[in-house]
Amino acid sequence: MEKKDFEAWLDNISITFLSLTDLQKNETLDHLISLSGTVQLRHLSNNLEILLKRDFLKLLPLELSFYLLKWLDPQTLLTCCLVSKQWNKVISACTEVWQTACKNLGWQIDDSVQDPQHWKKVYLKAILRMKQLNDHEAFETSSLIGHSARVYALYYKDGLLCTGSDDLSAKLWDVSTGQCIYGIQTHTCAAVKFDEQKLVTGSFDNTVACWEWSSGAKTQHFRGHTGAVFSVDYNDELDILVSGSADFTVKVWALSTGTCLNTLTGHTEWVTKVVLQKCKVKSVMHSPGDYILLSADKYEIKIWPIGREINCKCLKTLSVSEDRSISLQPKLHFDGKYIVCSSALGLYQWDFASYDILRVIKPPNFSNVSLLGFGEIFALLFDNRYLYIMDLRTEKLISRWPLPEYRKSKRGSSFLAGEMSWLNGLNGQNDMGLVFATSMPDHSIHLVLWKEHG
């Protein structure tokens, strides 16, 4: 058929086709399809896809696609990634969506990472870890065996756990391998703190001692307390050691010479915790960089300024109950910005700049729950049966882990938290190593560790 005759025929057919009912149009198309060969059917298939399947992600500008995707939840986006390679590429590159999803899960965000595919992978890792936490499958346990009497003192730093025992020894353990690196003869240990060269111990014999790891030699002995020393802290830069005792006092010592520089009085109960920390906020009483000493007894937390001028007066006394009817739990958190302590009334957080109570957190059955660690996103808590993780943004318990019948101690030195950076937000790298350690009735140490990612 000539082109001119074909065009005239096609016009007539088109006019007639438009006058038909929908049913007649469908029958006409069915008849034409039945008469078509392979070439015509392939042509029809290609054109129908263009007419009926409009891929808006392919047609829209990328910025507009990202804006629309932000309204979908991450699980829906993961399903959308299965639509096509193009969809997967666009959705995976929507950095803001995946970063927000990670933040909502309590994940730390490093804005310097520019790889557009990176944050979807991080989200997938994050959702797996959070599912393990929710399903109580994120941890595993192990034990350290080596002491022959009660283990009271525990201190953790950089993958190493120090244990002090009534068997007159202190041991340093590599938590990842369970191997004992050092074991030295000491006195009975109620408190321990260490670094690469030395170990400082507070004892039930009313003294503090400093020991050299490599030789086991006692390099300094601090005598002056008239009661057991339950807590010690020190700072090499200041050449200061502080100790809290059952004699109701805190003593400040010259670390290098063992000389007592000052005795801080005012407590009316055993001083079970001392913390020496740099201040990170400014107020009328202190500035960033100032060294601050916190000391706690059964009912009160006292705040002292510590510097090269050792003589100091108490800046403030904090408590949760004026009639002294409510006891503080022995663990105390102070990071230079906030003070946190638990009691039967709940978890108290003070602003260090103003000493005002910022909030009181009261989870269910809190009367038996104690504080282990406190961060920007998560808190680590425990009671007689479980280890708990709380999301501080919602104040909800998001995970728990069963604990064995550990050795109970109201003074609180027989248990501690391990790695702490994850409490400020997980990042896929800091969810490893020790979570919690406690001493057992059989003189072993029970460890709770992060399980490797599945």
C-alpha positions in Angstrom: 0.0 0.0 0.0 1.3 3.4 -0.9 2.1 5.8 2.0 -0.6 8.2 0.9 -3.3 5.5 0.7 -2.0 4.0 4.1 -2.4 7.3 5.8 -5.9 7.8 4.5 -6.8 4.3 5.6 -5.3 4.8 9.0 -7.3 8.0 9.5 -10.6 6.3 8.6 -9.8 3.4 10.9 -8.9 5.8 13.8 -12.2 7.7 13.4 -14.2 4.5 13.4 -12.2 3.1 16.4 -12.9 6.2 18.5 -16.6 5.8 17.9 -16.7 2.3 19.3 -17.6 1.4 22.9 -14.9 0.2 25.3 -15.9 -3.4 24.9 -15.8 -3.1 21.1 -12.3 -1.4 21.3 -11.1 -4.3 23.4 -12.4 -6.9 21.0 -10.8 -5.0 18.1 -7.4 -4.9 19.9 -7.7 -8.6 20.7 -8.3 -9.4 17.1 -5.4 -7.3 15.9 -3.1 -8.9 18.5 -4.1 -12.4 17.3 -3.1 -11.4 13.8 0.3 -9.9 14.9 3.6 -11.6 14.5 6.7 -11.6 16.7 7.9 -8.2 15.5 4.6 -6.6 16.2 4.2 -8.2 19.7 7.7 -7.1 20.7 6.9 -3.5 19.5 3.7 -3.5 21.4 5.4 -4.8 24.6 8.1 -2.1 24.5 5.6 0.7 24.0 3.2 -0.5 26.6 5.9 -0.4 29.3 6.7 3.2 28.5 3.0 4.2 28.5 1.9 2.3 31.6 5.0 2.1 33.8 6.2 5.6 34.5 9.3 5.4 36.7 9.1 8.6 38.7 12.5 8.1 40.3 14.1 7.9 36.9 12.2 10.9 35.6 12.4 13.3 38.5 15.5 15.4 39.4 17.6 13.7 42.0 17.1 16.4 44.6 13.3 16.0 44.3 13.5 12.2 44.5 15.5 12.6 47.8 12.8 14.9 49.2 10.0 12.4 48.4 12.0 9.5 49.9 12.5 11.3 53.2 8.8 10.7 53.9 9.1 6.9 53.8 10.2 4.8 56.7 13.5 2.9 56.4 11.8 -0.6 56.2 9.6 0.6 53.3 12.7 2.0 51.6 14.5 -1.3 51.9 11.5 -2.9 50.2 11.6 -0.3 47.5 15.3 -1.1 46.8 14.1 -4.4 45.4 12.0 -2.8 42.6 14.9 -2.3 40.3 18.6 -1.5 40.1 17.9 2.1 39.4 15.7 2.4 42.5 18.3 0.7 44.6 20.9 3.1 43.4 18.9 6.2 44.1 17.6 5.1 47.5 21.0 3.9 48.6 22.4 7.3 47.8 19.9 9.2 49.9 22.4 10.0 52.7 20.1 12.1 54.8 17.4 9.4 55.0 19.8 6.7 56.2 21.7 9.1 58.6 18.4 10.1 60.2 17.4 6.4 60.5 20.7 5.6 62.2 20.3 8.5 64.6 16.9 7.3 65.6 18.4 3.9 66.5 21.0 5.6 68.7 23.8 5.4 66.2 26.7 8.0 66.1 26.9 9.9 62.8 30.3 10.9 61.3 29.3 13.7 58.8 32.8 13.6 57.3 32.0 10.2 55.5 31.1 11.2 51.9 30.4 7.8 50.4 26.7 7.9 49.3 26.4 4.1 49.7 27.9 4.1 53.2 25.0 5.0 55.4 22.6 2.4 54.0 25.1 -0.2 54.9 25.5 1.3 58.4 21.7 1.3 58.8 21.6 -2.4 57.9 24.3 -3.1 60.5 22.5 -0.9 63.1 19.1 -2.6 62.6 20.8 -6.0 63.1 22.5 -4.9 66.4 19.3 -3.3 67.7 17.3 -6.5 66.9 19.9 -8.5 68.8 19.5 -6.2 71.8 15.7 -6.3 71.6 15.8 -10.1 71.3 18.3 -10.4 74.2 20.9 -12.0 71.9 23.6 -9.2 71.7 25.8 -10.5 74.5 27.8 -13.6 75.6 29.4 -14.6 78.9 32.7 -16.0 80.1 34.6 -16.3 83.4 38.0 -15.5 84.8 39.3 -18.0 87.3 42.4 -17.6 89.4 41.7 -16.1 92.8 41.4 -18.3 95.9 39.3 -15.9 98.1 36.7 -13.2 97.8 37.2 -10.7 94.9 36.0 -7.3 96.0 37.8 -4.7 93.9 37.4 -4.4 90.1 38.6 -1.8 87.7 38.5 -1.8 83.9 40.5 0.1 81.3 41.3 -0.4 77.6 40.5 -4.1 77.4 42.2 -4.9 80.7 40.5 -5.8 83.9 42.2 -5.5 87.3 40.9 -7.6 90.2 41.8 -7.3 93.9 41.1 -10.1 96.3 41.2 -11.1 100.0 43.8 -13.7 98.9 46.3 -10.8 99.2 46.8 -10.5 95.5 45.8 -8.4 92.5 45.6 -9.7 89.0 45.5 -8.0 85.6 43.5 -9.8 82.9 43.3 -9.4 79.1 39.5 -9.6 78.7 39.6 -10.7 75.1 41.7 -13.8 75.8 40.9 -14.4 79.4 44.6 -14.6 80.2 46.2 -13.2 83.3 49.0 -10.8 82.3 50.3 -9.8 85.8 49.7 -11.2 89.3 51.3 -9.5 92.3 51.1 -10.0 96.0 49.3 -7.1 97.8 47.2 -6.5 100.9 43.4 -7.1 101.0 42.0 -4.9 98.2 38.8 -2.9 98.6 39.6 -0.6 95.6 42.0 -0.7 92.6 43.0 1.6 89.8 45.9 1.1 87.4 47.8 2.3 84.4 50.6 0.8 82.2 53.2 1.0 85.0 51.5 1.0 88.3 48.6 -0.2 90.4 47.0 1.8 93.2 45.1 -0.2 95.9 42.8 0.8 98.7 42.6 -1.8 101.5 40.6 -3.1 104.3 43.8 -2.6 106.4 43.1 1.2 106.3 46.0 2.0 103.9 46.5 2.9 100.3 49.5 1.4 98.4 51.1 1.9 95.0 52.7 -1.1 93.2 54.9 -1.6 90.2 53.4 -4.2 87.8 56.6 -5.4 86.3 58.3 -6.2 89.5 55.4 -6.4 92.0 57.3 -4.0 94.3 55.5 -1.6 96.6 56.6 1.9 95.6 54.6 3.9 98.0 52.5 3.4 101.1 49.8 5.9 102.2 49.0 5.6 105.9 46.6 7.8 107.9 43.0 6.5 107.5 41.4 4.9 110.5 38.9 2.8 108.5 38.9 0.7 105.4 39.6 2.5 102.1 36.7 1.8 99.7 37.7 4.0 96.8 40.8 5.6 95.2 41.5 7.9 92.3 44.6 9.6 91.1 46.0 12.1 88.6 49.7 12.0 87.5 49.5 15.5 86.1 48.6 16.9 89.5 50.7 14.4 91.4 47.5 13.8 93.5 45.9 10.7 94.9 42.5 10.8 96.7 40.9 8.1 98.9 37.5 7.6 100.5 37.3 5.7 103.7 35.0 4.1 106.3 36.4 6.7 108.7 34.0 9.3 107.1 36.9 11.2 105.5 38.5 11.9 102.1 42.2 12.2 102.1 44.3 14.0 99.4 47.9 12.7 99.0 51.0 13.6 97.1 51.1 10.6 94.7 54.9 10.6 94.4 55.9 11.0 98.1 52.9 9.5 100.0 52.5 12.7 102.0 49.0 13.5 103.2 48.2 17.0 101.9 44.7 17.4 103.3 41.9 15.6 105.0 38.4 16.5 103.8 35.7 16.2 106.5 31.9 16.6 106.5 30.7 13.1 105.6 28.7 11.3 108.3 28.8 7.9 106.6 31.4 5.7 105.0 32.8 7.3 101.9 32.3 4.6 99.3 33.2 6.5 96.1 35.7 9.3 95.1 36.0 10.6 91.5 38.7 13.0 90.3 37.7 14.7 87.0 38.2 17.8 84.9 35.3 20.2 84.8 33.9 20.8 81.3 31.4 23.6 82.0 31.6 27.2 83.4 29.8 28.4 86.5 30.4 30.9 89.3 32.4 28.3 91.2 34.5 26.6 88.5 35.7 26.9 84.9 36.4 24.4 82.2 39.7 22.6 82.9 39.4 22.9 86.7 39.9 19.7 88.6 36.9 18.6 90.6 36.7 15.9 93.3 33.4 14.2 94.0 33.0 12.1 97.1 29.9 10.1 98.0 28.5 8.3 101.0 25.2 6.5 101.7 23.2 9.7 101.5 25.2 12.6 100.0 27.5 13.6 97.2 30.0 16.3 98.1 31.8 18.5 95.5 35.3 19.8 96.1 37.7 22.0 94.1 41.1 20.3 93.6 44.1 22.1 92.2 47.7 22.6 93.0 46.5 24.6 96.0 45.3 21.6 97.9 43.4 23.3 100.7 39.7 23.4 99.6 36.2 23.7 101.0 33.2 21.8 99.9 31.4 23.7 97.0 28.1 21.8 97.2 26.4 18.9 98.8 23.8 17.0 96.8 21.2 14.6 98.0 17.8 13.1 96.9 16.0 13.2 100.2 16.4 15.9 102.9 15.3 13.6 105.7 18.1 11.1 104.8 15.5 8.3 104.4 16.6 7.4 100.9 20.0 5.9 100.3 22.2 6.5 97.2 23.4 3.5 95.2 27.2 3.2 95.4 28.0 3.8 91.7 28.5 7.4 90.7 28.8 9.0 87.2 30.6 12.3 86.6 31.9 13.3 83.2 32.6 17.0 83.9 29.2 18.1 82.7 26.7 15.9 84.6 26.5 14.1 87.8 24.3 11.0 87.9 23.5 8.6 90.7 20.7 6.1 91.4 18.5 5.7 94.5 15.3 3.9 95.4 13.5 7.0 94.1 15.0 6.8 90.7 17.9 7.9 88.6 19.0 11.5 89.3 20.8 13.7 86.9 22.3 17.0 88.0 23.6 19.8 85.8 27.2 20.5 87.1 27.1 24.1 86.0 24.1 25.0 88.1 23.8 21.9 90.4 20.1 21.8 89.4 18.4 18.5 89.0 17.8 18.1 85.3 15.6 15.0 85.5 14.6 12.0 87.6 14.1 8.8 85.7 11.8 6.2 87.2 11.6 3.0 85.3 9.2 0.2 86.6 10.4 -1.5 89.8 13.3 0.9 90.0 13.8 0.4 93.8 16.2 -2.5 93.1 17.9 -1.1 90.0 21.4 0.4 90.2 23.4 2.6 87.9 26.5 1.2 86.0 27.0 3.7 83.2 25.4 6.8 81.8 25.9 8.4 78.4 24.2 10.7 75.9 22.0 8.0 74.4 22.0 4.9 76.6 22.3 4.0 80.3 23.5 0.7 81.6 21.7 -0.6 84.7 21.3 -3.8 86.7 19.5 -5.5 89.5 19.7 -8.9 91.2 18.5 -10.7 88.1 19.3 -8.7 84.9 21.6 -6.3 83.2 19.5 -3.5 81.5 20.0 -1.0 78.7 17.9 2.1 78.7 17.3 4.5 75.8 17.6 7.8 77.7 15.7 9.7 74.9 12.5 7.7 75.7 13.5 6.5 79.2 12.4 3.0 78.1 14.3 -0.3 78.8 15.2 -1.7 75.4 17.2 -4.8 76.4 18.0 -7.0 79.3 20.5 -9.9 79.9 20.2 -12.5 82.7 22.8 -12.5 85.4 23.8 -15.4 87.6 23.7 -15.3 91.4 26.7 -12.9 91.8 28.2 -12.0 95.2 26.1 -9.2 96.6 27.7 -6.1 98.2 26.0 -3.0 99.4 29.3 -1.1 99.1 29.3 -1.7 95.4 32.9 -2.5 94.5 32.2 -6.0 93.3 30.7 -5.0 89.9 31.4 -2.5 87.2 30.7 -1.5 83.6 33.3 -2.2 80.9 33.5 -0.2 77.6 31.6 3.0 77.9 31.8 4.9 74.6 28.8 3.1 73.1 26.6 4.7 75.8 27.0 8.0 73.8 25.8 6.2 70.6 26.8 3.0 68.8 28.9 3.3 65.7 29.5 -0.3 64.6 33.0 -0.3 66.1 32.4 0.4 69.8 30.0 -2.5 70.3 32.7 -4.9 71.3 34.6 -6.0 74.3 33.5 -6.0 78.0 30.0 -4.8 79.0 29.8 -5.8 82.6 31.9 -7.7 85.2 31.0 -9.0 88.6 32.6 -11.2 91.3 31.0 -14.6 92.1 30.7 -16.5 95.3 33.2 -19.1 94.0 35.8 -16.3 93.7 35.6 -16.2 89.9 34.7 -13.1 87.8 31.7 -13.3 85.6 32.0 -11.3 82.3 29.3 -10.1 80.0 30.7 -9.3 76.5 29.4 -8.0 73.3 28.7 -10.8 70.8 30.2 -10.3 67.3 27.8 -9.1 64.7 25.9 -11.7 62.8 
